[in-house]
């Protein structure tokens, strides 16, 4: 086994949540020149050396919060050219840029950004699917978001606040050269995933000609619970889901999830147009600033 002095990653996928990072993890794992941490989201740099005391229905702690355990994630690396990990919390958490810069200042950083209104609604649907969001109405969840944040709820319930990407990226650009950041748009992954993977490979300096199997999408919110009983059942089944996640390969888990959704879930509703208009008006200044940062027209995100 090749010994690496640092046992630290060369690259991090820093976000954002509900923008295809689970699929990206599965795809990049197939590349022989890329080593990925066995834990998909270590979250170390979200709360380095600290165990936060979140409140709310799900107190999701960092999976890895001690530096020795974080280094251990990369011990199995052998001949791979690059090693990395994916924790989409890093883009949102204010402490993450400084913590990353202090430990691995030369790290390459990848951010995948999604229309913030769609992202917020998708995250809400995901939480409803998993039985951890008690409010059935997205507008109601947005209305209590500031109160939840003040009470220190886990950031998975920060639906709107996680969408101010320009603010979040500027924290990184104050510490890292622009060439160390690859900023991608989720729409491109949906339209032409192989081309996006080729860009990522070029950025990481690994073989761009590797053929990825992108026929399966992972961690998709297939629907919403039919009623309160199913919602409660999903919530109580979380320990079983964790066991299944540990025992079954990702492709098989996704197939089972899709099959279960046809029985237990109703079709995911679309985002209410009036609510989207409200969100777009809140996100608009940040989106316009983001356009300048990444040099790309984001007018589709401003549609109402």
C-alpha positions as CSV (number, residue, x, y, z in Angstrom):
1,X,0.0,0.0,0.0
2,X,1.3,3.4,-0.9
3,X,1.8,5.5,2.2
4,X,0.7,9.2,2.1
5,X,2.2,11.5,4.6
6,X,-0.8,13.8,4.9
7,X,-3.6,11.2,4.5
8,X,-5.8,14.1,3.5
9,X,-8.0,14.7,0.4
10,X,-6.8,16.6,-2.7
11,X,-10.3,17.8,-3.5
12,X,-13.7,18.4,-1.8
13,X,-17.1,18.7,-3.3
14,X,-18.5,21.4,-1.0
15,X,-22.1,21.6,-2.1
16,X,-24.8,22.2,-2.5
17,X,-27.4,19.8,-1.1
18,X,-30.0,18.3,-3.5
19,X,-27.8,19.1,-6.5
20,X,-26.7,15.7,-7.5
21,X,-23.8,15.1,-5.2
22,X,-24.9,11.6,-4.2
23,X,-25.0,10.6,-7.9
24,X,-21.6,12.3,-8.5
25,X,-20.2,10.3,-5.6
26,X,-21.3,7.0,-7.2
27,X,-20.1,8.0,-10.6
28,X,-16.6,9.2,-9.5
29,X,-16.2,6.0,-7.4
30,X,-15.9,4.1,-10.7
31,X,-12.9,6.1,-11.9
32,X,-9.7,4.1,-11.3
33,X,-7.7,7.3,-10.7
34,X,-10.0,8.7,-8.1
35,X,-10.2,7.6,-4.4
36,X,-13.3,8.7,-2.5
37,X,-13.8,8.5,1.3
38,X,-15.8,5.4,2.2
39,X,-18.2,7.7,4.1
40,X,-19.9,9.9,1.4
41,X,-20.5,12.9,3.7
42,X,-17.9,13.0,6.6
43,X,-18.9,16.6,7.3
44,X,-15.7,17.1,9.3
45,X,-15.2,20.7,8.1
46,X,-18.8,21.7,9.0
47,X,-18.0,21.3,12.7
48,X,-14.2,20.5,13.1
49,X,-13.4,19.0,16.5
50,X,-16.9,19.9,17.8
51,X,-20.1,17.9,18.4
52,X,-22.8,20.5,17.8
53,X,-26.0,20.3,19.9
54,X,-28.7,20.6,17.3
55,X,-32.4,20.4,18.3
56,X,-35.5,19.4,16.3
57,X,-36.7,16.1,15.0
58,X,-33.3,14.9,13.7
59,X,-30.1,15.9,15.4
60,X,-27.7,14.8,12.6
61,X,-24.2,15.1,14.0
62,X,-21.0,15.2,11.9
63,X,-20.2,11.6,10.9
64,X,-16.5,12.4,11.5
65,X,-15.5,15.1,13.9
66,X,-12.0,14.2,15.0
67,X,-9.0,14.9,12.8
68,X,-7.5,11.4,13.4
69,X,-10.8,9.8,12.3
70,X,-10.9,12.1,9.3
71,X,-7.4,11.1,8.2
72,X,-8.3,7.5,8.7
73,X,-10.9,7.8,5.9
74,X,-8.0,8.1,3.4
75,X,-5.7,5.3,4.7
76,X,-6.9,2.9,2.1
77,X,-5.8,5.1,-0.8
78,X,-3.2,3.2,-2.9
79,X,-2.3,4.2,-6.5
80,X,-5.1,6.6,-7.1
81,X,-3.9,10.0,-8.4
82,X,-6.4,12.0,-6.3
83,X,-8.4,11.5,-3.2
84,X,-11.6,13.4,-2.2
85,X,-14.8,13.6,-0.3
86,X,-18.2,15.1,-0.7
87,X,-19.9,17.0,2.1
88,X,-22.5,19.4,0.6
89,X,-22.8,21.2,4.0
90,X,-19.4,22.9,3.5
91,X,-20.7,25.5,1.1
92,X,-23.3,26.7,3.7
93,X,-21.4,26.6,7.0
94,X,-19.5,29.8,7.7
95,X,-16.6,28.0,9.5
96,X,-15.9,25.6,6.6
97,X,-13.8,27.8,4.3
98,X,-11.4,28.8,7.1
99,X,-11.1,25.2,8.5
100,X,-10.4,23.8,5.0
101,X,-7.9,26.5,4.2
102,X,-6.0,25.9,7.5
103,X,-5.7,22.2,6.9
104,X,-5.5,21.7,3.1
105,X,-5.0,25.1,1.5
106,X,-4.2,23.6,-1.9
107,X,-7.4,21.6,-2.0
108,X,-9.4,21.8,-5.2
109,X,-13.0,22.6,-4.5
110,X,-16.1,21.7,-6.5
111,X,-19.5,23.4,-6.0
112,X,-22.6,22.3,-7.9
113,X,-25.3,25.0,-7.7
114,X,-29.0,24.4,-8.3
115,X,-31.8,26.9,-8.9
116,X,-32.3,28.0,-5.2
117,X,-36.1,27.9,-5.2
118,X,-36.2,24.5,-6.8
119,X,-33.4,23.3,-4.4
120,X,-35.3,24.5,-1.3
121,X,-38.5,22.7,-2.4
122,X,-36.6,19.6,-3.3
123,X,-35.0,19.5,0.1
124,X,-38.4,20.0,1.8
125,X,-39.8,17.0,-0.3
126,X,-36.7,14.9,0.6
127,X,-37.3,15.6,4.3
128,X,-41.0,14.8,4.0
129,X,-40.1,11.5,2.1
130,X,-37.7,10.6,5.0
131,X,-40.4,11.3,7.6
132,X,-38.4,14.0,9.4
133,X,-40.4,17.1,8.3
134,X,-43.6,17.3,10.3
135,X,-45.1,20.2,8.3
136,X,-46.9,19.0,5.2
137,X,-47.0,22.5,3.6
138,X,-43.8,24.0,2.2
139,X,-45.1,27.6,2.8
140,X,-45.6,26.7,6.5
141,X,-42.0,25.3,6.7
142,X,-40.6,28.5,5.2
143,X,-42.6,30.6,7.6
144,X,-41.0,28.9,10.6
145,X,-37.5,28.6,9.2
146,X,-36.1,31.7,11.0
147,X,-37.6,30.5,14.2
148,X,-36.1,27.0,13.7
149,X,-32.7,28.5,13.0
150,X,-32.8,30.6,16.1
151,X,-33.6,27.4,18.1
152,X,-30.5,25.7,16.5
153,X,-32.3,23.2,14.3
154,X,-30.1,21.0,12.1
155,X,-29.3,22.9,8.8
156,X,-31.2,20.4,6.7
157,X,-34.2,22.4,7.7
158,X,-32.7,25.7,6.5
159,X,-34.5,25.5,3.2
160,X,-34.3,29.1,2.0
161,X,-31.1,30.2,3.8
162,X,-29.0,27.6,2.0
163,X,-29.8,29.2,-1.4
164,X,-27.8,32.4,-1.1
165,X,-24.8,31.0,-3.1
166,X,-23.1,34.3,-3.9
167,X,-22.7,35.0,-0.2
168,X,-21.4,31.5,0.4
169,X,-19.0,31.4,-2.5
170,X,-17.5,34.8,-1.5
171,X,-16.3,33.3,1.8
172,X,-14.3,30.8,-0.2
173,X,-13.0,33.3,-2.7
174,X,-11.6,35.4,0.1
175,X,-9.3,32.5,1.1
176,X,-8.8,30.4,-2.1
177,X,-7.6,31.4,-5.6
178,X,-10.4,31.3,-8.2
179,X,-8.6,28.6,-10.1
180,X,-9.0,26.2,-7.2
181,X,-12.8,26.4,-7.5
182,X,-14.8,24.6,-10.1
183,X,-18.3,26.0,-10.0
184,X,-20.9,24.0,-11.9
185,X,-24.7,24.2,-12.5
186,X,-27.0,21.4,-11.7
187,X,-29.0,22.0,-14.9
188,X,-25.9,21.0,-16.9
189,X,-25.7,17.7,-15.0
190,X,-29.3,17.0,-15.9
191,X,-28.8,17.9,-19.5
192,X,-25.4,16.3,-20.2
193,X,-23.9,14.5,-17.2
194,X,-21.1,12.9,-19.1
195,X,-19.8,16.3,-20.3
196,X,-19.9,17.6,-16.7
197,X,-18.0,14.5,-15.5
198,X,-15.4,15.2,-18.2
199,X,-15.0,18.8,-16.9
200,X,-14.6,17.5,-13.4
201,X,-11.9,15.0,-14.5
202,X,-10.0,17.7,-16.3
203,X,-10.2,19.9,-13.2
204,X,-8.9,17.1,-11.1
205,X,-6.2,16.1,-13.5
206,X,-7.4,12.5,-14.1
207,X,-8.2,10.6,-17.3
208,X,-11.1,12.4,-19.0
209,X,-11.9,9.5,-21.4
210,X,-13.1,7.2,-18.6
211,X,-16.6,5.9,-19.4
212,X,-19.1,6.6,-16.6
213,X,-22.4,4.7,-16.2
214,X,-24.8,7.6,-15.6
215,X,-28.0,5.6,-16.2
216,X,-29.0,5.6,-12.5
217,X,-29.7,8.7,-10.5
218,X,-29.2,8.4,-6.8
219,X,-31.0,9.8,-3.7
220,X,-33.9,11.2,-5.8
221,X,-37.1,12.3,-4.0
222,X,-39.5,10.1,-5.9
223,X,-42.6,11.3,-4.1
224,X,-44.4,12.4,-0.9
225,X,-46.0,10.2,1.8
226,X,-49.7,9.5,1.2
227,X,-50.8,10.4,4.7
228,X,-49.9,10.8,8.4
229,X,-49.6,7.1,9.1
230,X,-47.1,6.5,6.3
231,X,-45.3,9.7,7.3
232,X,-45.0,8.3,10.9
233,X,-44.0,4.9,9.6
234,X,-41.2,6.4,7.5
235,X,-39.9,8.3,10.5
236,X,-39.9,5.2,12.7
237,X,-38.1,3.2,9.9
238,X,-35.0,5.4,9.9
239,X,-32.9,2.8,11.8
240,X,-33.8,0.1,9.3
241,X,-33.0,2.5,6.5
242,X,-29.5,3.0,7.9
243,X,-29.0,-0.8,8.2
244,X,-30.1,-1.3,4.6
245,X,-27.8,1.5,3.5
246,X,-24.9,-0.3,5.2
247,X,-25.7,-3.7,3.7
248,X,-26.9,-3.1,0.1
249,X,-25.0,-1.6,-2.9
250,X,-26.2,1.9,-4.0
251,X,-27.8,0.8,-7.2
252,X,-29.9,-1.9,-5.4
253,X,-31.0,0.6,-2.8
254,X,-32.2,3.1,-5.4
255,X,-34.2,0.4,-7.2
256,X,-35.8,-0.7,-3.9
257,X,-36.5,3.0,-3.1
258,X,-38.2,3.5,-6.5
259,X,-40.3,0.4,-6.1
260,X,-41.4,1.4,-2.5
261,X,-42.3,4.9,-3.7
262,X,-44.8,3.5,-6.2
263,X,-46.7,2.0,-3.2
264,X,-46.1,4.4,-0.3
265,X,-45.8,7.7,-2.1
266,X,-48.0,10.0,-4.1
267,X,-46.4,11.9,-7.0
268,X,-44.3,14.8,-5.8
269,X,-46.2,18.0,-6.3
270,X,-44.8,21.0,-8.2
271,X,-43.7,24.2,-6.4
272,X,-46.7,26.5,-6.1
273,X,-46.2,29.4,-8.6
274,X,-47.0,32.1,-6.1
275,X,-44.6,30.7,-3.6
276,X,-41.9,30.4,-6.3
277,X,-42.5,34.1,-7.1
278,X,-42.0,35.0,-3.5
279,X,-38.7,33.0,-3.3
280,X,-37.4,34.4,-6.5
281,X,-37.9,37.9,-5.3
282,X,-35.9,37.0,-2.2
283,X,-33.1,35.3,-4.1
284,X,-32.9,37.8,-7.0
285,X,-30.1,40.1,-5.6
286,X,-28.0,37.1,-4.8
287,X,-28.6,35.4,-8.2
288,X,-27.6,38.6,-10.0
289,X,-24.4,38.8,-8.0
290,X,-23.7,35.1,-8.6
291,X,-23.9,35.6,-12.3
292,X,-21.0,38.0,-12.1
293,X,-19.0,35.6,-10.0
294,X,-19.3,32.6,-12.3
295,X,-19.7,34.5,-15.5
296,X,-22.9,32.8,-16.6
297,X,-26.5,33.8,-17.4
298,X,-28.8,32.5,-14.7
299,X,-32.0,34.1,-16.0
300,X,-33.8,30.8,-15.9
301,X,-33.6,30.9,-12.1
302,X,-35.4,34.2,-12.2
303,X,-38.5,32.8,-13.9
304,X,-41.8,33.0,-12.0
